[in-house]
Amino acid sequence: MMATETAPTGGPLARLGRFCFRRRRLVLLVWIVGVIAVAFAGFGYGAAPDNDFSGGDSQSARAQQLMEKHFPEEQGDRLTLAIRAEKGIDDPAARRKIEKAVADLADSPVTGPVTSPYQDESLVTEDRRIARTTIPLSTKEVEKSQVKPLVDTVKKASDDSVTLALGGYMAEKAETPPQGPAESVGLLAAAVILFIAFGSLVAMGLPLATAVLAIVGGLALMKLVGHLVPAPNFALTFGAMIGLGVGIDYALFIVTRYKDGLGDGDDPEAATVKAIATAGHAVLFAGTTVVIALMGLFVMGQRLMTGLAVATSITVLITMIAALTLLPAFLGFTGHKIDSLRLPRRASRRSRPVGTPSRERRTLAERWAGVVQRRPLVAALGAGGILLVLAAPTLSMRLGQPDASVQPRDRSSYVSYEILSEGFGPGYGAPLVFAAELGSGGADLRPVVEAVGRTEGIARATPPRVSEDGKAATFIAFPTTGYQDEATTDLVHRLRDDVLPGTAGGAQVLIGGPNAATVDTADEVGSRLPLMIGVVVATSMVLLIALVRSVTIALQAAVMNLLSIGASYGVLVAVVQWGWLGTALGFPAAMPVTTWTPMMMFPILFGLSMDYQVFLISRVREEYERTGDTRTAVAAGLARTAKVITAAAAIMIAVFTTSLLGPDVAVKQGGLGMAVAVLVDATVVRLVFVPAVMELCGKANWWMPGRRTPEPTPTAPAVAIGT
């Protein structure tokens, strides 16, 4: 796959590049018409997002199925009105405000019957300062746009003496603003980086135009595929973020190679063909690696994670295809004008040819490689130590789901949580729903309720209720700790393992509810994550061995990628879970890492890390096969790729970091973790670890079973697969 050639004019990729260059008007027309058609169909008739993470065979999933079957009247979304009156709810002025707010909520066409706290004493605290009531929504099809007026009505009814707030899942959705300008900011940042790297507005515009057109088509296609494979609502955000990053990067590598070809005296067509046959080959491998890594999410066995993998893979595939077909057409239109509208600056120096005397001026990357190679063991130990220190917090990672307690403090849902926690305890927002089938003989759940009520960590338990068909019973227990507390997770496990087995008699009592569902999902992810990591690492190593024909380099890449991803996990835990700089980065409170974040991050990051490894090692391999000297090959490979890999990494970091501008704390976590991983990979790994380890391994870098180590060949410089 890495056979060298002086003129890569043959092969399918070369033919594809030549066709797209010569038929550029047709290719551009097909792309524009195709994207418009797919966008019309996708954004107009695409599937709605599916955020239902239930299902499977977990205990909480079975409890939910039992509740839906025997207590259908209690299913559906509900809102909770939280009330705090400084002078008590019986104060005449306070009562008028509260009764009017309750009446306004009851009069809404999207709500069901509302019980006033004045009609039910159990809804009011003993000091009568705090009260609550539940507002059922009339149907499951209520949109957040219909709930937003209810949130606004309650906010307007509040003043200094009476605070009213609306909580619940739909209330959180209703007041969560759209993603906002995050993608636009990322695009602007990428444009600035490209302009600095290329020094030309035309060269800057080509990767941007290619990526944007591909992303529009990819996101629209994602929504259409959602009819077959449902995906959660954050799939669109992640797809845009990943697509923008890899799309610009892939185009960047090809444009860089094209400019090199022009600089070597090639005409535009020959430069395009060479760029697609070389850098395009690396892009093809890189995109395939990311897609295959994403398919590792299938191992998790979760329906929506499968949907997320498929949706994100579609965007990556479309951006890869655009880089290999649309970009050559754009290059055909620009020709020699790719350097038009240049940034005024000194002419850049080309890297010295390998083999010239060392007294000649060397690039900064070559000089740095020399520093590392003179003390390779110290550099390797230092880099490894830094990565291990950064990864250490990963050992204390806890998984969970964001709830009202971690929302911004000005949100109605957070104010509702705060009021209810003050009046009814922090566990009010983390109820445990117990459900059991009674069978033909029936069963008495009162001993179970009493045992649960006596359990340390339970504030109170409600009396059991039997379904109308007499075949099931349920009750609710409220913990003394909140949704995000580790003690609540421990309580769920203790109830299942120690309390219920000895008290349920002949009935199987299941624990469900949102809290237990989060615990089950976290446990399932924790148990399956090592398997997914193993599958992704093994598959990627096989692909890398096939490309670079070296087991040693593939092993190096796997270990280094694992260390850089571990470092990103560690930083994520320190910021999100421990709260270090969390407020400054947009996280309102310390919280567990969102359940899906680490399993989504891993395949993406492993694939991207493999991309950079390929772009670097392909150059190193080219120089080694020509000279037979590892030190010279590493220095030259680093010099030839440092600028473009740095620019590519900077674009990725900028795009991922802009997720911190959005409102979704789970998406912010993913963006932060991936930005840290790319930063670590582009600095500690590529600039220190790789040259140090390759220097230590020497000729063993190129070991492959059944093949002799390649010897230097006195031929003209070969064309690399990389950038």
N, C-alpha and C positions, 0 to 999 in steps of 0.2 A: 504493500500500500504506500510505502514511502520511497519507492524507487526513484532515483534522481534522474533528471533529464535536463538538457540544456535548453530545450525549446518545447514547452508543454503545449503543443498544438493539437495533440490527439486526445482521445478519451472522451467519455460522455460529457463531463463537465466543461471541457474546452469547447466541444461542439455546441453545448447549450449556451455558453457565453457568447460564442460567435453568432449563433442564431438570434439571440436577444439583442445583440448590438446592431446587426444588419436589419432586423425587422422591428426596430425600436418603436416605430409608430403603432404597429399592430399590437405589440406587447403592452405598451402604455394604454392603448384603447381598451384592450381586454381587461386589464387590471382596473381601470376606472369604471367601466361598465359593470364588471363583476362585483366590485366593492359596493357600488351604488345599489345593485340588485339585492345583494346579500344584506346590506344595511337596511334597506326598505323592509325586507322580509323579517330579518332578525329583530330589529327594534320595534317593528310594528306588530309582529305576530309571534315573537319568541316566547318561550316558557317563562312563567313567573318563578322567582327564586323559591327554593324549598329549604326552610331552616329547621325542619323536624329531624332532630338527631336521635329521636327515639327509635324503637325497633330492635331487632336482634333478640337474643335470648337472655339478656340480663334480668335480674330480679325486678328492677324498677320498670323495665319494659313490660314484663309480664303483669306487674301490678297495674300499669296504665291500661293494658288491654282488658284486664278484669274490670276496672272502673268504667271503661267505655262500654262494656257489654252490659253491666248490671246497674250502673248509675249514670245513664246517658244524660239525665237532666242536669247533672252537675258539671258536665264537660263544657268546654268553650272558654274563651278569654274573659277575664274579669278585671275590673279596675278597683282600686281601694282608695277611698277618700279618707285622708288623715286630717284631724282637726286638733288644734291646740289653742285654747283660750286662756289668756293670762288671768282673767277674773273668773274663770270657770264657764262652762258652756251654758249655765242657767242665767248668766247675766243677760238682761233684756236686749241690750244692743248686740251682744255676741249671738244670742239665739236668733235674732232676725237675720243676721248675716248667714248663719249656718243653715237655717231652714230655707232661705232663698237659694243658696248654693245647691242643697239637696233637691229642691224642686226643679231647678234648672237642669240638673243632671238627669232627673227622672223624665223630664219633658223631651229629652233628646230622642230623635227617631232611631238611634243606634244603641240605646240602652234598654234593659229590662226593668222590672220592678225594683225600686230602691227602698230599703228600710231605713228610716230615720233613726239616729242614735237616741232620740227622745222616746222611741217606741220599744227599745230593747236595752235594758240596763247592762247586759253583758258586753255591749259595745262601748262602754264608758269606764274609765278608771275610777278608783275609789275617791280620789280627790276631785273628780269631775272636771279636771283641766284638759284632759285629752280624750278624744273619742275617735271612732272609726266607723266606716260602713262600707259594704261591698256593693259595687255597681256591675251587674252582669251585662255583657254586650249581647245584643239581640241575635247576632249570627256570627259564624266563624269567618264570614267574608268581609267583615268590617275593615276598612282601609285606615291607615294611620292618618290620612288627610281628614277623615271623619272624626277621629279622636282628638286631633289637635285643637279644635274649638273648645272641647271640654276642658282640656288642660289650661287653655287661656282663660276660660270663664272662672275656673277655680283660682287661678293666680290673681285675677283682677278683684276677686272677692276678699282677698287677704289685706290686712292692714297691720298696724303696730299692735293691736290688741288681740286680733284673731288671725291665726295662720292656717290656711287650708292648702293642701297639696294632694295631687293625684298620682298614685303609683300603679305599678303593674307593667307587664311586658309591653302592652300596646301603648301605654303612656310613655314608656322609655323610647319606643320607636317613634312616636309622634313628635317628641320634642328633640330628637337627635337630628341635627342639621345634616344636609347632604355633605358628601365628601369634600365639596368645595374646590378650591383652586390647586389642590395638591399636585395633580397630574400636570397642570399648566406650569406650576413652579418647577417641577422636575424637568419638563421640556425646555423651559427657559435656561435652567442651570446646565442642561446637556448642550444647549446651543452655545453658551458661553465657553464651556470646556472644549467643544469641537473647534470653535473659532480660534481659541488660543493654540490648540494642537496643530491645526492646519494653516492658520493665518489667512484664511480666505473664506469669504461669505459663500461662494459657490460650493467649495468643498465641504463647508459646514452644512449647507442645506441639503445635500444629497442623502446623508444618513438620516436626517430628520424627516425628510419627505418620504423616504422609503419606509421608515418605522411607523410613521403616523398612518399612512395609507394601509399598511399591513395590520395595525392594531384595530382600526375601524372595522375592517373585514373580519378579523379574528374575534373581536367581541360580539359582533352580530352573529357570527357562526356559532359562538358559544351559546347564545340564547336560543338558537334553533335546535342545537343538539340537546339542550335542556329538556326538550319534550321526550327524549329517549333516556337520558341520564340526568336526573335532577341534580342541581348544584345549589349550594347556599348563596345568600345574597352577597357575601364578601368575595365570592369567586370573581365577580366582575372587576372589583377593585384590585385584587391580586393579579388577575389577568392583564389589566392595563399596566400595572406596575412592572410585572415581569416582562411583558411584551415590549414595553418602552425601553427597558434596560437592555435586554438581549438584542432587540431589533436594531438599536443604534450601535451597539457594540459590533454586531456581525457586519453591518454596513461599514463601520469604521475600519475594520480589518481589511475589507476588500478595497475600499477607497485608498487606504494607505499603500497597499500593494500596487494599485493602479498608478498612483503617483510615482512610486519607485520605478515602475516600468517606463513611464514617460521620461523620468530622469536618466534612465539607462539608454535612451534613444529610440525606444519603441514608438510606433505610431499608435493612435488611440485604440484601434481594433486589436492590435497585437497585445497592447498593455491590458486591455479588458480580458482577452482570452487567457492571458497569463495569470491575471488576478483571480479569475474564477477557477482556473485549474489548480491554483496553489492555495491561496487564502480561502477560496470557496470550498476546497476540499476540507480544510480545517473547520469551516463554518458548518459544513454538512455533518461532520463528526460531532462537533460541539452541540448542535441542535438536537441530533439524535441522542446524544448522551443525556441531555437535560430531559428529553421526553421519556427515555427509558427509566431514568431516575424517578421521574414523577409517577410512572406506572408502578413503582414500588409501593405507592399508597394503596394499591389493590390489596396488598398483604394485610392491611389494617382491618379488612372485613367490614368496614363501615360504609353504608350506602352513599352518604353525602361526601365522604372523603374520596370515594371512587369518582363521584361526579365532579369534585373539585380537581382531581388529577386529570380527568378527561378534558375539562373546560380549559385549564391552564395549558395543557399540552397543545390544544388547538391553536392557541395564540402563539406559542413558541414555534409550532410548525409553519404557521402562516408567515411569521417574520423571517424564518429561515428561507422559505420559498421566495419571499420578496427579495431577500438579499441576493439570491442566485439567479433571479429572472428580471425583476423590475429594476434593480440597480444597474445591471449591464445596459439596459435600455436608456436609463438616465445618463450613463457614461457616454453612450453614443451621441446624445444631444449636446453634452458639454465639450467633449473632445479635449483639445488643448486649453480650453477656457476654464478648466477646473480651478486654476489659481487666480481667476479674476476677482476683482474687488479685494485685494490683499490688504492685510494688516501691515503697515510700515514697520519694518524691523530689519536687522542685519541678516544677510543671507546665512542660512544654516550650513553648518559643516557636515559633510557626509562622514559616516563612520570610516575610520581607516580600514583598508583591506586587511584581512587576516594574513599574517605572515610578514607584514612590514616591520621595520625595526621598532623596538619598544621605545626608542628615544623620541619618536614622533608623538605629537599631541594625541592623547587618548580621550575617549568620551568619559563622562562622569560615571556612567554605568560600568565601563570596563575598569576604571580605577577602583571603584567600590568592590567589584568582584575580586580584584587582586588583593584588597585588604582582607576580605573574608577568606580567600584561599590561602593566605599566609598563616592564618590561625584557624583552620577549619574546625578543629575539635572544640575550641573555646566558643566559636560562633554557633556551632550546632547545639552545644549544651546551653548557651545563653538563650538562643531562640526557643529551644524546647522548654527551658525553665519558664520563660515569659508565657508561653502558651499554656503550660500546666497551671501556673498561678491564675491566669485568667479563667481557665476551665474549672478550677476548684469549686466555685459556688454551685456548679451543676449538680454536685452530690446532694445538695439540699433542695433541689427543685420540687415544688409542689404544683400539681395541675388543678385547674378549676375553670369556672366560667364567670365572666363579669356579671355583677348584679347591680342593683340600685346603689349599694353602699360604696361603689367605686366610680360612680358617675360624677361629673363636675358639680361643685357645691351649689351652683345656681339653678340646677335642674329641679323641676317639681318632683321627679321620682326620688331624688336624693333627699329632699326635704321631707317627703312622705316617709321614707325609710327612717330618717332621724327621729321624727315625731313618734312613729310606731315603736321604735326601739326604746325610746324614753318611757313611753306609757305601758307597753305590753311586753317589753323585754327584747333583746337583740335576736332571739330565736323566732320571733313572730314572722320574720321574712324567710325563715328556713324550715318550714313545717315538714314533718315526715308523715306521709300518708300510708297507713297500714290497711291492707286489704286481704280478704280471705274468702275462698269459696266454701260454703257451708255443707254442700252435699245434701242428700236426701234426709239424713238423720239430724241435720243441724249441728250447731256447735256453740258453746258459750264462750264469747271472747272476753268476758269480764275479768277472768284471771290474767289474761294477756295484758289488758289495759292496766290492771293494778301493778303487774310486774314491770311494765314499761314506765308507769308513773313513778315507781320507786327507784328506777335506774338513775345513777348519778349522771348529771348532765341534762336531764329532762325537767323542764319547768312545770309542765302540766300536760295531761292527756284528756281528750274529750271522751264522753261515753260512746260505746259502739252503736252504730246504726245498721239496720238490716235493709237490704234492697227491697223494692216492691215485689219482686218475684220470689223473695225469701231464699235466694240461692247464694247470696254473698253478703258480707258485712265489712264495714270500714270504720276507722276512727283516726284521729289526727293527734300527733304529739308534737309539742313545741320544745326545741332545745333551749338551753340557757345561753348558748353561744350562737354567733351569727353565721351567715352563709359562707363567708370566706375563712372562718376560723378552722384551724387544723383539728381542734377539739371536736368540731361537729362531724368531720370525716371519721375520726376515731370512734365517735359515738355510734355512727351507722354500722360500722364493722362490729362493735361490741354487742349491739342489739341483735344483729344477725347471727353472730357466732355463739354468744353466751346466754342471752336472755330469752329469745323466742324459742329455741329448740326445746327447752324444758317446760314451757308454759302453754304452748299452743294446742296441746291435746292431739286430736286427730286431724286438725285443720292445718294447712300450710299457710302461714301468715307471711305476706310479702310486704316489703317496705318500698314505697315508691315516692313520687313527688319530684319536683325539680332538683331538690337538694340531693336525694339519693341517686337520681339520674346522672348528676354531675359526678358523684363518687364512682358510679359504675363505669361511666365513660373514661374517667381518669385511670381507673384500674385496668380497663381493657387496653387503653393506649399504652400504659406502662408495661403491660405484659407482651404486647405485640411489637412495640417499637424496636427492641433488639433484633427481631426477625426481619423487620423492614430494613434496618440498617445493614444487616448481613446480606440481604438480597441486592440492595442498591450497590454496596461496595463490590460484591463479587461480580455483578453484571458489568459495572463500569471498568473493573480491572481487566476483564476479558476483552472489552472493546479497546482499552488502551494498549494492552499487549499486542492486539492485532494491528494497531496503528504504528506504534513505535518499535515493535519487535524486541521488547526487553521486559523480562519479568522483574528485574531489580527496580527499574524506573516506575513500573506499575505499582509495586509495593511501596516505594517511596511516596508516590502520589496519594495512595490510599491512606497511609499513616499521617501524612501532612494535612490532608483534607480533613481527616477525623479530628486532628488537633485544632485546626482553625475553627471548625464547626463547634467543637467543645468549648473553645474560648468564647465564641459568640453566645452559646447557651449560658456560660458563666456570667458574662456581662449582663445578659438579659435577666437572670435571676437577681443579680445585685441591684439592678435599676428597678425592676418591676416588683419583685417579691420582697427585697430588703429595703427598697425605697431610696437607694443612693441616687441622688440627682433626679429622682422620679418626677417631682413637681416641676423642675425646670424643663424636663423633656415632655411634659404634657400628660403625666399620669397623676390623677387627683389623689390617689391613695395607694399604699402598698397592697398588693393583691397577688394571688397565685398566678403562675403563667397560664394563659388560656390553653385549654386542653389540646386544641388542634394545631397550635402554633409550632411546637417543636417537631411534630411529625410532618408538617407542611414545609418547614424550613429545611429539613435535612435533605430531601431529594433535590430541591432547587439549588441549595448551596453546594452540594456535592457535584452536581452537574456543572455549575458555573466554575467551581474550582478546577475541575477536569478540563474545562475550556482553556483557562489560563495556562494550565500545565501543558496542554497540547501546543498552544501557540509558542510557548517558550522552548519546550523540549524538541519540537520539530526543527527549530533553528539550531539548537545545540547539536542535534543528531546530524544535521547537514554538515556542520563544520567538523564534527568528529570523524565522519566518514571521509572527509577530504584531507584532514591533517593527522588523525590518529592520536591527538593530544587532548585529554579531557579538560585540562586547565584552560588552554586556548579556546576550545570549543565553548565552554561555559561562559567565558568572558565575552567572546564574540556574540554568542546567542543572546546574552543579557543585553549587550549594547544594541543589537538589532531590534529587540522587542520591548525594551524598557519603556520607551516613550509611548508606544501604542497601548501596551498593557496598562501603564499608569493612567493614560487618558480613559481607557475603557473602564478601569476600576473606579476612577473619579466619577464617571457618568453613572455607574451602578450605585455608588454611594449617594450621589446627589438625588437620584430617583427614589431610592429606598428611604432616605432620610426625610423626604418631603411627606411621607405618610404620617409623620409626627404632627403635621398641620391639620390632619383630619380629625373627626370626632370619635371614630371607632377605636376604643382602647385595644381591642384584640388585633386589629390591622396595624396599629401603631407598634405593638409588640413584634409582630412579624417583620415590619419594615426596619425597626431598630436592630433586631438580631441579624438580619441579612446585611445591613450596612456595616455592622461591626465585623461580620465574617469576611466581607469583601475587603475591608480596610486591613484586617490582619493578614489576609491571604496575599494582598498586593504589597505589603511591607515586610513583615516578619518572615513570612514563608518564602515569597519569590526573591526578595533581596538578600536574605540571610540564610535561611534553612536550605533552600535548593542548592545554591553554589557550595555551601559548606558540606553538605552530605554527598554531593556528587564528587567533590574533591576527595573526600575520605574514601569513597568507593572506587575511584579510579576506573580502570578497565572493567571492573565488575559491574559498572553501570549498565553495560550493554550485554549482560549475560542472558542467554536464551537457550533452553535445553535443545541439544541436537544441532547447535550452530556455533561456529567459531566466532570469537570476538572480532568485529570488523577491523580491518587494517586500513591505514591511510592509502588513498588512491590518488596518484598525481594527475588529477583531471581538473578541468575548468570548474569554477564554482558551480555547484548544483543549485537547482531551484528548490526551495523548501516548501513543505506543505503548509507551514504557518504563515505568519504575517510578513 
